[in-house]
Amino acid sequence: MAKGLQGFSWTMLLLFCAIQELGSWAMHTAVEGPGLGEPGDPALLAGGRVKRGWVWNQFFVVEEYTGTEPLYVGKIHSDSDEGDGSIKYTISGEGAGTIFLIDEITGDIHATERLDREQKTFYTLRAQARDRQTDQLLEPESEFIIKVQDINDSEPRFLEGPYIGSVAELSPVGTSVMQVMASDADDPTYGSSARVVYSVLEGEQHFTVDSKTGVIRTAVADLDRETQDRYEVVIRATDMAGQLGGLSGSTTVTIVVTDVNDNPPRFPQKMYQFSIVETAPVGTAIGRVKAEDSDVGENTDMTYQVKDEEGVEMFKVTTDSNTQEAVITVQKPLDYESKKVHTVVVEALNKFVDPRFVDLGTFRDQTIVRVSVLDVDEPPEFRPPSNLMEVQEDAHVGSIVGVVTALDPDTANHPVRYAIDRSTDAERIFDIDAKTGAIVTGKVLDRETAGWHNITVLAMEADNHSQVSRASLRIRILDVNDNPPELATPYEAAVCEDAKPGQLIQTISVVDRDEPQSGHRFYFTLAPEATNNHHFSLLDIQDNTAAVHTQRVGFNRQEQDVYLLPILVVDSGPPALSSTGTLTIRVCGCDSSGAIQSCNSTAYVVSATLSPGALIALLVCVLILVVLVLLILTLKRHHKSHLTSEDDEDMRDNVIKYNDEGGGEQDTEAYDMSALRSLYDFSEIKAGDGGGGPGEGAPGRNPSSELHALPQWVQSPDLDFSVFRDYICRKVEQADEDLSVPPYDSFQTYAFEGSDSPVPSLSSINTWSSGSEQDFSYLGGWGPRFRQLAALYAGRRGEEDSEES
């Protein structure tokens, strides 16, 4: 290769030399003065030869030179060069001095480095010719190009890899998968270095590639994703149009086989077995089954259904969208005693079917599901489940209303016991026979009070009361004619004094609490006691109402202002019941138009003449008067109780207060002995009245206000204590009878001591002095607070003096 390139270089060198000699021979050398400028200079002579300053051409250099010597590129030469070495050649520009060197004397250019066209295709340089002595330009600077000539040194490359493509399984032959493309860095305009062709190195059994476009296509029609879901195909790209000696590159293409719905669902088992208790409620899941599908994605979506009639009635199948499983649930209550095993046929089918593959077979599969029902101890069941009974309201206590029946559904068939839930029959209106289930009345019934009764009947196993069933029972009370008809309201009517015969006064209607099935029918007549009535008549209108008319001309209020008309009402039975109602008819004065003006009945007049506002005002006034009367009575009662409490105040309270220490001489209102004095029937004796006492004429005292001092009492046989004794005994009795009064023991022992006491009394009020008489006039000097005490003793002393005198 190197020798070939070297020979090629010498060939080019000889060519360059030949071109140079040809150019030198063609140049004009006899022109005076310096050489002309570059080609294209304006100094062109029409029809003559042009003087050129440069003798050279465009240079070419081959890339990837591997020789040891610098590669000769070409030669520049000026026509002014006489070969004596006086001219110096230089170059500048791209790669000058590094890649390209020039001989200053000969003008030969050499390449010192290995060039790569794929990196740079040409170099632009400028050449100069200078005088070696003066360094002046002998010729104008000129530009030239060195082109790098291409050789096939770059292999094709796949720059967009790695490649991943896809194709649907079972695609026909020639189905395009994808396109690959390789690029070659060599010069596409020079030779065939950049002409690339494609071929398959690996995977040619299943795929092909177009040699010019690189399009990969399927080579077979039976690609099966379930067998192999991806292929690794190696594609080669060769330049030089695939000729011998061309370079090549390769890449790996991953081809994924996508799924199509070409596989039906298949159950891995042909039979599944499940079990469930018979008491399982509706909607309970029994189990799950799943059909396998070799496809993926939405091609595996499937639905399940029950195919047999028995299974459709008892069970339901739904599809779990997350797991694609069939969920079997209970649709009707199960019964072990009726059927122990159920067989269900479940079918699975694809939701999305590709019509292109219908000829491959049916895309569905079936399996059998066996459901075993397990026996459990169940509560009794009511049969039949009727919940309505009827009974006449006049039925006697203990009459049978109806019979409920419940049976044990288990094979053991245990005996059943009955009861009534008393929370639904708290009044115990009904009873039930525990063994037979017969419901009887427990109390007298009344349809008008309660026409319906809702009770709950319990049925339980005799030996296991935890197994209980409940049944709601509605009992309707049938009506019997046991209520007589009555007038709808206490009717009152008015008739004008100048009424004419046959005038309608009142229309009568009645009510009946009974509700006969055929409806009410009432008959109206006047009561027997009204047979001699010649004032009014009664007409039965035949629609359960009656009309009262006048029978005579005119009425006189002065003679009779109120008429009582007894009316007999009879129902249709059976049995027929009747009642008598009274119509009150008032005789009123009317104007010429028949409007009532006044009646003898005050209430009637008021109601007929007063407006609602006036009635309300009247009621308010009456209410205010009632409140005032009650207030006055309350105040009087309070005042009376206050006076009574003052009258009942006895001396024991004063005695107790008297024992307390006073507030000093200035306290003149601490004690009031008037009540005590009134009990003893003492009279106040003012100072200056009667005989003079010891304190009479004392200095600094007002004689008019000074009281005589009482003498000190001593016990005397002739003193009458009956007044005190009666009073004290009466108070003692009151205190003993009244439990709320505290015991005033100190007062009772202090108030009266009694006779023949071995110890003298401590009270100055009820004792006699055993010695000389005591002068109590000094009490007047104790201040206002002892004024009453001084007056008491002074008064007593005055009475004794008057008796002695």
C-alpha positions in Angstrom: 0.0 0.0 0.0 2.8 2.4 1.0 4.7 1.5 -2.2 1.6 2.1 -4.3 1.1 5.5 -2.7 4.8 6.4 -3.2 4.6 5.5 -6.9 1.5 7.5 -7.2 3.2 10.5 -5.6 6.1 10.4 -8.1 3.7 10.1 -10.9 2.0 13.3 -9.7 5.4 15.0 -9.3 6.4 14.2 -12.9 3.0 15.6 -14.0 3.6 18.8 -12.0 7.0 19.2 -13.5 5.7 18.7 -17.0 3.1 21.3 -16.4 5.7 23.7 -15.1 8.0 23.3 -18.1 5.1 23.8 -20.4 4.2 26.9 -18.6 7.7 28.2 -18.7 7.9 27.6 -22.4 4.7 29.4 -23.0 5.7 32.4 -21.0 6.9 35.6 -22.6 10.4 36.4 -21.3 11.3 39.5 -23.4 9.1 42.0 -21.6 10.9 44.9 -20.1 10.6 45.8 -16.5 9.3 43.8 -13.7 6.9 40.9 -14.2 3.1 41.4 -14.4 0.7 40.6 -11.7 -1.5 37.6 -11.3 -3.7 36.2 -13.9 -6.6 38.5 -14.6 -4.5 41.6 -14.4 -5.8 44.4 -16.6 -2.5 44.5 -18.5 -3.7 42.1 -21.1 -2.8 42.7 -24.7 -5.5 41.8 -27.3 -4.1 39.3 -29.7 -0.8 39.1 -27.9 0.8 37.0 -25.1 0.5 38.1 -21.5 3.5 38.4 -19.2 3.0 36.3 -16.1 4.7 36.9 -12.8 4.1 33.3 -11.4 4.6 29.9 -13.0 2.6 27.4 -11.1 -0.8 25.6 -10.9 -3.3 24.3 -8.3 -1.7 21.6 -6.2 -3.1 18.3 -5.0 -1.8 16.1 -2.2 -2.9 12.6 -1.3 -4.2 12.0 2.2 -2.8 9.5 4.7 0.7 9.5 3.3 2.8 7.1 5.3 6.3 7.6 3.8 9.3 8.6 5.8 10.3 11.6 3.5 8.3 14.8 3.2 5.7 14.5 0.5 6.4 16.7 -2.5 3.4 18.9 -3.2 4.6 21.2 -6.1 6.8 24.1 -7.1 6.4 27.8 -7.4 8.7 29.8 -9.7 8.9 33.4 -10.9 9.9 34.2 -14.5 12.3 36.8 -13.0 14.2 34.0 -11.4 17.5 33.6 -13.3 18.6 30.7 -11.0 21.3 32.7 -9.3 19.5 32.5 -5.9 18.7 36.1 -5.7 15.0 35.5 -5.2 13.6 34.2 -1.9 10.3 32.3 -2.0 8.0 32.3 1.0 4.4 31.1 1.8 1.8 32.1 4.4 -1.7 30.9 5.3 -3.1 27.6 6.6 -0.5 25.1 7.6 2.4 27.3 6.3 5.6 26.5 8.3 4.1 23.6 10.1 2.3 21.3 7.6 3.8 22.8 4.5 7.4 23.9 4.0 8.9 25.7 0.9 12.4 25.8 -0.4 13.3 29.5 -0.4 15.6 29.1 -3.4 13.9 26.6 -5.6 10.3 27.2 -4.6 9.6 23.5 -3.9 6.7 22.8 -1.5 6.6 19.7 0.7 4.0 18.3 3.2 5.6 17.2 6.4 2.6 15.8 8.2 0.0 13.1 7.5 -3.2 14.7 6.1 -6.8 13.5 6.6 -9.3 14.7 4.1 -12.2 13.8 6.5 -10.8 16.4 8.8 -9.9 19.1 6.3 -10.4 18.9 2.5 -8.2 21.9 1.4 -5.8 24.5 2.6 -5.6 28.1 1.4 -2.1 29.7 1.3 -0.4 32.8 -0.3 3.0 32.9 -2.1 5.5 35.7 -2.1 8.7 36.3 -4.1 11.2 38.7 -2.5 14.6 40.1 -3.4 17.0 38.3 -1.1 19.2 41.4 -0.7 16.5 44.1 -0.2 13.6 41.9 1.0 11.3 43.7 -1.4 8.4 42.0 -3.2 9.4 41.2 -6.7 5.9 40.0 -7.6 2.5 40.8 -6.1 1.4 38.2 -3.4 -0.8 35.5 -4.9 -3.2 33.0 -3.4 -3.2 29.3 -4.2 -5.0 26.2 -2.9 -3.7 22.8 -1.9 -6.5 20.2 -2.0 -6.3 16.9 -0.1 -7.1 14.1 -2.4 -9.4 11.3 -0.9 -8.6 7.7 -0.5 -10.9 5.0 0.9 -9.9 5.2 4.5 -13.2 5.5 6.4 -15.6 2.6 6.9 -19.4 3.2 7.0 -20.9 3.9 10.4 -24.4 3.6 11.8 -24.8 6.9 13.8 -28.4 6.5 14.9 -28.0 3.2 16.8 -28.9 1.2 18.7 -31.9 0.4 16.6 -35.1 -1.1 18.1 -38.0 -1.9 15.9 -41.3 -3.9 16.2 -43.5 -6.0 14.1 -46.8 -7.7 14.8 -46.7 -11.4 15.0 -48.1 -13.4 12.1 -47.3 -10.5 9.8 -47.1 -11.4 6.0 -43.8 -11.7 4.3 -42.2 -8.4 3.2 -43.8 -6.4 6.1 -41.6 -3.4 6.7 -40.1 -3.4 10.1 -37.9 -0.3 10.1 -35.0 1.4 8.2 -31.4 1.7 9.1 -28.9 4.1 7.6 -25.0 4.2 7.6 -22.9 7.2 6.7 -19.3 7.2 5.1 -16.9 10.1 5.8 -15.1 9.6 2.5 -15.7 12.0 -0.5 -18.9 10.9 -2.2 -17.8 12.8 -5.4 -14.6 10.9 -5.8 -14.8 7.3 -6.8 -16.9 4.8 -4.9 -15.4 5.3 -1.5 -18.7 6.6 -0.1 -21.1 4.3 -1.9 -22.7 2.0 0.8 -24.6 -1.2 0.4 -26.5 -3.1 3.1 -26.7 -6.8 3.9 -27.8 -9.1 6.8 -25.1 -10.8 8.7 -27.3 -12.5 11.4 -31.0 -13.2 11.4 -31.4 -13.7 7.7 -33.8 -16.6 8.3 -36.5 -14.2 9.5 -35.6 -10.8 8.1 -34.1 -9.2 5.0 -32.7 -5.7 4.3 -32.8 -3.7 1.1 -29.2 -3.2 0.0 -29.7 0.3 -1.2 -32.3 1.8 1.2 -31.6 -0.2 4.4 -35.3 -1.1 5.0 -35.6 -4.2 7.0 -38.5 -6.5 6.2 -39.9 -9.8 7.4 -38.7 -12.9 5.5 -41.3 -15.3 7.0 -45.0 -15.2 7.8 -45.1 -17.3 11.0 -43.5 -15.1 13.5 -45.0 -16.1 16.8 -44.6 -13.9 19.9 -45.5 -16.7 22.2 -42.6 -18.7 20.8 -40.1 -15.9 20.5 -40.9 -12.3 21.3 -37.7 -10.6 20.1 -34.9 -11.0 17.5 -31.4 -9.7 17.3 -30.5 -8.9 13.7 -27.0 -7.8 12.6 -26.9 -5.5 9.6 -23.7 -4.7 7.7 -22.9 -1.7 5.6 -20.0 -1.9 3.0 -18.6 1.0 0.9 -17.0 0.8 -2.6 -20.5 -0.4 -3.6 -19.7 -3.7 -2.0 -16.7 -4.4 -4.2 -13.7 -6.3 -3.0 -11.5 -4.1 -0.8 -14.3 -2.0 0.4 -14.6 -1.1 4.1 -17.6 -2.1 6.2 -19.4 -1.5 9.5 -22.2 -3.2 11.3 -24.9 -2.6 13.9 -27.4 -4.8 15.8 -31.1 -4.2 15.4 -33.5 -5.4 18.1 -36.8 -6.4 16.6 -39.7 -6.9 19.1 -42.6 -9.1 18.0 -45.8 -7.4 19.2 -48.8 -9.4 20.3 -52.1 -10.0 18.4 -55.1 -11.8 19.8 -54.3 -15.2 18.2 -54.7 -17.3 21.4 -58.0 -18.2 23.0 -58.4 -18.3 26.8 -57.9 -21.7 28.4 -58.8 -22.9 31.9 -55.9 -24.9 33.4 -58.5 -27.2 35.1 -61.6 -28.7 33.8 -63.3 -28.8 37.2 -63.1 -26.7 40.3 -64.6 -27.5 43.7 -65.8 -25.0 46.4 -67.9 -25.3 49.5 -70.1 -22.7 51.4 -72.4 -22.8 54.4 -76.1 -22.7 53.6 -76.6 -19.6 55.7 -74.3 -17.5 53.6 -76.1 -14.3 52.6 -76.8 -13.3 49.1 -73.7 -11.7 47.5 -71.2 -13.9 49.4 -68.2 -14.8 47.3 -67.7 -18.6 46.9 -64.4 -18.7 45.0 -62.4 -17.5 42.0 -61.3 -19.2 38.8 -59.1 -17.9 36.1 -58.6 -18.8 32.5 -55.0 -18.6 31.1 -54.3 -16.6 27.9 -50.9 -16.6 26.2 -51.5 -13.1 24.8 -50.6 -10.0 26.6 -52.1 -6.6 27.2 -55.7 -6.0 26.3 -55.7 -9.3 24.3 -55.9 -11.0 27.6 -59.0 -9.1 28.8 -61.9 -11.5 29.1 -65.4 -11.9 30.5 -67.0 -14.8 32.3 -70.5 -16.0 32.3 -72.6 -18.9 33.6 -73.9 -21.1 30.8 -76.3 -23.5 32.5 -79.8 -22.6 33.7 -79.4 -23.9 37.2 -76.2 -21.9 37.7 -77.7 -18.7 36.4 -80.5 -18.9 38.9 -78.4 -19.7 42.0 -75.1 -18.1 41.3 -73.6 -15.0 39.7 -70.2 -14.6 38.0 -68.4 -11.3 37.7 -64.9 -10.4 36.3 -62.2 -8.8 38.4 -60.8 -6.2 36.0 -57.5 -6.1 37.9 -56.7 -9.9 38.0 -59.0 -11.1 35.1 -60.4 -13.7 37.5 -64.0 -14.9 37.6 -65.6 -14.2 41.0 -68.5 -16.6 41.8 -71.0 -15.2 44.3 -74.3 -16.4 45.8 -77.4 -15.1 44.0 -80.2 -16.9 45.9 -80.3 -18.3 49.4 -78.9 -21.8 49.6 -80.6 -24.7 51.4 -78.7 -27.8 52.4 -81.9 -29.7 52.9 -83.1 -29.0 49.4 -79.9 -29.5 47.5 -76.4 -30.4 48.8 -74.3 -29.9 45.6 -74.7 -27.4 42.7 -72.9 -27.7 39.4 -72.1 -24.5 37.5 -70.7 -24.2 34.0 -68.5 -21.1 33.7 -67.4 -19.9 30.3 -64.5 -17.5 29.6 -64.2 -15.5 26.3 -62.0 -12.8 25.1 -63.4 -9.3 25.2 -61.6 -8.1 22.0 -61.5 -10.6 19.1 -59.3 -9.9 16.0 -61.4 -10.9 13.0 -58.2 -11.8 11.1 -57.7 -14.8 13.3 -61.2 -16.1 13.7 -60.4 -19.1 11.5 -57.8 -20.2 14.1 -60.6 -21.4 16.4 -63.2 -20.3 19.0 -61.8 -17.8 21.4 -63.6 -19.1 24.5 -63.3 -22.0 26.9 -65.5 -23.6 29.6 -65.0 -25.3 33.0 -67.2 -26.9 35.6 -67.5 -25.5 39.1 -68.8 -27.8 41.8 -70.3 -26.0 44.9 -71.0 -28.1 48.0 -73.5 -26.7 50.5 -72.6 -27.2 54.1 -75.3 -27.9 56.7 -75.6 -25.6 59.7 -78.1 -25.4 62.6 -80.8 -22.9 61.4 -83.6 -21.2 63.3 -87.2 -22.2 62.6 -88.9 -20.9 59.5 -92.5 -19.5 59.5 -94.8 -21.2 57.0 -96.7 -19.7 55.3 -95.2 -16.2 55.7 -98.6 -14.5 56.0 -98.5 -11.5 58.3 -102.1 -10.4 58.4 -104.9 -11.6 60.8 -108.3 -10.2 61.5 -110.6 -10.4 64.6 -113.9 -8.9 65.6 -113.7 -6.1 68.2 -116.5 -7.8 70.2 -114.5 -11.1 70.5 -114.3 -12.4 74.0 -111.1 -12.6 76.0 -109.4 -15.9 75.0 -110.8 -16.0 71.4 -108.5 -17.3 68.8 -107.2 -14.7 66.4 -105.2 -17.1 64.2 -102.4 -19.6 64.2 -98.8 -19.2 63.2 -96.7 -22.1 62.1 -92.9 -22.5 62.1 -90.8 -25.5 61.3 -87.2 -26.4 61.9 -85.6 -26.6 58.4 -82.8 -28.9 59.6 -82.9 -32.6 59.1 -83.2 -33.1 62.9 -86.5 -31.2 62.8 -86.4 -30.1 66.4 -89.8 -29.1 68.1 -90.6 -25.4 68.0 -91.8 -23.0 70.8 -93.6 -19.7 70.2 -93.6 -16.4 72.1 -94.6 -12.8 71.6 -92.0 -10.1 71.8 -93.5 -8.0 74.6 -91.8 -4.9 73.5 -94.3 -4.9 70.6 -97.3 -5.8 72.9 -96.5 -4.1 76.2 -100.2 -4.1 77.2 -100.5 -7.8 76.7 -103.5 -7.5 74.5 -102.7 -10.8 72.8 -101.3 -14.1 74.0 -99.8 -17.1 72.1 -99.8 -20.8 72.9 -96.1 -21.8 73.2 -96.6 -25.2 71.6 -99.4 -24.7 69.0 -98.7 -21.0 68.0 -102.4 -20.1 68.4 -102.8 -16.4 69.0 -105.7 -15.4 71.4 -107.0 -12.2 72.7 -105.8 -11.3 76.2 -108.0 -8.2 76.7 -111.2 -6.7 75.5 -110.7 -5.1 72.1 -111.9 -1.8 70.9 -111.5 -0.8 67.3 -112.3 2.8 68.0 -109.3 3.0 70.3 -106.8 1.0 68.2 -107.9 -0.4 64.8 -104.5 -2.2 64.1 -102.0 -4.0 66.2 -98.5 -4.8 65.1 -96.8 -7.6 67.1 -93.7 -9.7 66.6 -93.9 -13.4 67.1 -90.8 -15.4 68.1 -90.2 -19.0 67.0 -87.3 -20.9 68.6 -86.1 -24.4 69.0 -87.3 -26.1 72.1 -83.8 -27.2 73.2 -81.9 -24.3 71.8 -83.4 -20.9 72.4 -80.6 -19.1 70.7 -82.0 -20.3 67.3 -84.8 -17.7 67.1 -86.8 -16.4 64.1 -89.0 -13.4 64.1 -92.1 -12.7 62.1 -94.0 -9.4 62.1 -97.8 -9.9 62.4 -100.4 -7.3 61.7 -103.8 -7.8 63.4 -106.7 -5.9 62.1 -109.7 -5.3 64.4 -112.9 -5.6 62.5 -115.7 -3.2 63.4 -119.0 -4.0 65.0 -121.9 -1.6 65.5 -121.3 -0.8 69.1 -121.5 3.0 69.0 -124.7 4.9 68.5 -124.8 7.9 66.2 -124.6 11.4 67.7 -125.2 14.9 66.5 -122.1 16.3 65.0 -122.2 19.4 67.3 -124.5 20.8 70.0 -126.6 22.6 67.5 -128.2 26.0 68.3 -130.5 27.8 65.8 -132.3 31.1 65.7 -135.8 31.8 64.4 -137.2 35.2 63.7 -140.4 36.3 65.4 -142.0 36.9 62.1 -140.9 33.6 60.6 -143.2 31.9 58.1 -144.2 28.3 57.9 -141.8 26.0 56.0 -138.8 28.2 56.6 -135.5 26.3 56.9 -133.9 26.8 60.3 -131.1 24.3 60.6 -129.5 21.4 58.8 -128.5 18.5 61.1 -125.7 16.0 60.5 -124.4 13.2 62.7 -121.2 11.3 63.4 -120.7 7.7 64.2 -117.4 6.2 65.5 -118.2 2.9 63.8 -117.1 2.2 60.3 -119.4 -0.3 58.6 -118.1 -1.9 55.4 -121.2 -0.8 53.5 -121.0 2.7 54.7 -123.1 4.8 57.1 -126.9 5.3 56.7 -128.7 7.3 59.3 -132.4 8.0 59.9 -133.8 11.1 61.6 -137.1 11.5 63.4 -138.4 13.6 66.2 -138.1 12.0 69.6 -141.4 10.6 71.2 -141.5 13.4 73.7 -141.7 15.9 70.8 -144.7 14.2 69.1 -147.0 17.0 70.3 -144.7 19.7 68.9 -146.6 22.0 66.5 -143.9 24.6 66.1 -141.2 22.8 64.1 -140.9 19.8 61.7 -138.0 17.5 60.8 -137.3 16.3 57.3 -134.9 13.4 56.5 -133.0 14.4 53.4 -131.8 10.8 52.8 -128.1 11.8 52.6 -127.4 11.3 56.3 -128.6 14.8 57.0 -131.9 16.3 58.1 -133.6 19.7 57.9 -135.6 21.6 60.6 -138.4 23.8 59.3 -141.0 26.1 61.0 -144.6 24.9 61.2 -146.4 27.9 62.3 -146.7 31.6 61.6 -144.6 33.9 63.9 -143.2 33.5 67.4 -143.3 35.7 70.4 -140.2 36.1 72.6 -142.3 37.3 75.5 -144.2 34.1 75.6 -141.2 31.7 75.0 -137.8 32.7 73.9 -136.1 29.2 73.7 -137.4 25.9 72.2 -135.7 22.5 72.8 -136.3 20.1 70.0 -135.3 16.5 70.7 -134.2 14.6 67.6 -133.8 10.8 67.4 -131.0 9.5 65.2 -130.8 5.8 64.2 -128.0 4.0 62.3 -128.4 1.1 59.9 -126.9 -1.5 62.3 -126.8 -4.4 62.7 -127.9 -4.0 65.4 -129.5 -0.6 64.9 -128.4 1.8 67.6 -129.9 5.2 68.3 -129.4 8.3 70.3 -131.3 11.5 71.0 -129.9 14.9 70.5 -131.4 18.3 71.4 -131.6 21.3 69.0 -131.8 24.6 70.9 -133.9 27.1 69.0 -133.9 30.8 70.2 -136.5 33.3 69.2 -134.9 36.5 68.0 -136.0 39.9 66.7 -135.1 40.4 63.1 -135.2 43.4 60.6 -137.2 43.5 57.4 -134.5 41.6 55.5 -134.4 38.7 58.0 -131.1 39.6 59.7 -131.2 38.9 63.5 -131.1 42.0 65.6 -131.5 40.8 69.2 -132.2 37.7 71.2 -133.1 37.2 74.8 -129.9 35.2 75.4 -127.1 37.5 76.4 -124.5 35.2 75.2 -126.2 34.9 71.8 -126.6 38.7 71.5 -123.0 39.3 72.4 -121.7 36.8 69.9 -124.0 38.2 67.2 -123.4 41.9 67.7 -119.9 42.3 69.0 -116.9 42.3 66.7 -113.8 40.1 67.5 -111.9 43.3 68.4 -114.5 44.3 70.9 -114.6 40.8 72.4 -110.8 40.9 72.9 -111.0 44.3 74.6 -113.8 43.1 76.9 -111.8 40.0 77.8 -108.7 42.2 78.6 -110.7 44.4 80.9 -112.2 41.4 82.7 -108.7 40.0 83.1 -107.4 43.3 84.6 -110.3 43.4 87.1 -109.6 39.9 88.2 -105.9 40.7 88.7 -106.7 43.8 90.8 -109.1 41.8 93.0 -106.5 39.1 93.6 -103.9 41.8 94.4 -106.2 43.5 96.9 -107.1 40.2 98.6 -103.4 39.3 98.8 -102.5 42.6 100.4 -105.4 42.3 102.9 -104.3 38.8 103.8 -100.7 40.0 104.3 -101.8 42.8 106.5 -104.0 40.6 108.6 -101.2 38.1 109.1 -99.0 40.9 110.2 -101.5 42.1 112.7 -102.1 38.6 114.0 -98.3 38.1 114.5 -98.3 41.4 116.5 -101.3 40.2 118.6 -99.7 36.8 119.2 -96.5 38.3 120.5 -96.3 37.4 124.2 -94.2 38.6 127.0 -91.8 35.8 126.9 -90.1 37.5 123.9 -89.9 40.7 125.9 -88.5 38.9 128.9 -85.8 37.4 126.8 -84.8 40.8 125.4 -85.0 42.2 128.9 -82.3 39.8 130.0 -79.9 41.2 127.4 -77.6 43.9 128.3 -78.8 47.3 127.1 -77.0 49.8 124.9 -76.5 52.5 127.6 -78.5 55.4 128.9 -79.1 56.9 125.5 -80.9 53.8 124.2 -84.5 54.6 124.9 -86.1 52.2 122.5 -84.5 48.9 123.5 -87.4 47.6 125.5 -91.1 48.1 125.3 -92.8 46.9 128.5 -96.2 48.0 127.4 -97.1 44.5 126.3 -96.0 43.0 129.6 -97.8 45.6 131.6 -101.0 45.0 129.6 -100.7 41.3 130.5 -100.6 42.2 134.2 -103.2 44.9 133.8 -100.8 47.5 135.2 -101.6 51.2 134.7 -98.9 53.8 134.2 -98.7 56.2 137.0 -97.1 59.4 136.1 -94.9 61.4 138.4 -96.8 63.6 140.7 -99.9 61.5 140.7 -100.9 59.7 144.0 -98.8 59.7 147.1 -95.2 60.9 147.0 -92.6 58.3 146.9 -89.1 58.2 148.0 -87.9 59.8 144.9 -90.3 62.7 145.0 -88.7 66.1 145.1 -85.2 64.9 144.2 -83.0 67.5 142.6 -82.5 67.5 138.8 -85.6 65.4 138.1 -88.7 66.4 136.1 -91.6 65.6 138.4 -94.0 65.3 135.5 -92.0 62.5 133.9 -90.8 60.7 137.0 -92.6 57.5 137.9 -93.2 56.1 141.3 -90.9 53.1 142.1 -92.5 49.8 142.6 -92.0 48.1 146.0 -90.2 44.9 146.2 -92.8 42.1 146.1 -92.9 39.3 148.5 -94.9 36.1 148.0 -98.4 36.6 149.6 -101.1 34.0 150.0 -103.8 36.4 149.0 -102.2 37.3 145.6 -104.2 35.9 142.6 -102.0 34.2 140.0 -104.8 32.7 138.0 -104.2 35.1 135.2 -100.6 34.1 134.8 -101.3 30.5 135.4 -103.9 30.3 132.6 -101.8 32.3 130.2 -98.7 30.2 130.8 -100.6 26.9 130.5 -102.1 28.1 127.3 -98.7 28.9 125.9 -97.3 25.6 127.0 -100.0 23.8 125.2 -99.4 25.8 122.0 -95.7 25.1 122.2 -96.2 21.4 122.8 -98.6 21.1 119.8 -96.5 23.2 117.4 -93.4 21.2 116.5 -91.7 24.1 114.6 -91.5 26.3 117.7 -88.3 26.0 119.7 -88.7 25.2 123.4 -88.6 28.4 125.5 -87.7 26.6 128.7 -86.0 29.5 130.3 -89.1 31.6 129.9 -91.5 29.0 131.3 -89.4 28.6 134.5 -88.7 32.3 134.7 -92.2 33.6 134.1 -94.0 31.8 137.0 -92.4 30.0 139.9 -95.4 28.7 141.7 -96.2 28.6 145.4 -94.4 26.9 148.3 -91.0 27.2 146.7 -88.2 26.6 149.2 -86.0 29.0 147.2 -87.0 32.6 146.8 -87.6 33.8 143.3 -84.9 35.7 141.5 -87.4 37.8 139.6 -88.2 41.2 140.9 -91.5 41.1 139.1 -93.1 38.2 140.8 -91.6 38.2 144.4 -92.4 39.8 147.7 -89.7 41.4 149.8 -89.3 39.5 153.1 -87.9 42.5 154.8 -88.7 46.2 154.8 -90.1 47.7 151.7 -87.6 48.6 149.1 -87.5 51.9 147.4 -87.2 51.6 143.6 -87.1 55.3 142.9 -83.5 55.0 142.0 -84.5 53.3 138.8 -85.6 56.7 137.4 -82.0 57.8 137.4 -80.7 55.0 135.2 -81.7 56.8 132.1 -84.3 56.5 129.4 -83.7 52.8 128.8 -85.0 51.9 132.3 -87.8 54.4 132.2 -90.4 51.6 131.5 -89.1 49.5 134.4 -89.2 52.4 136.8 -92.7 53.2 135.7 -93.7 49.6 136.3 -92.4 49.4 139.8 -93.5 52.9 140.7 -97.0 52.2 139.5 -97.2 49.0 141.6 -96.0 50.9 144.6 -98.6 53.5 144.1 -101.4 50.9 144.0 -100.2 49.4 147.3 -100.1 52.8 149.0 -103.6 53.5 147.8 -104.9 50.2 149.1 -103.3 50.7 152.5 -104.8 54.2 152.8 
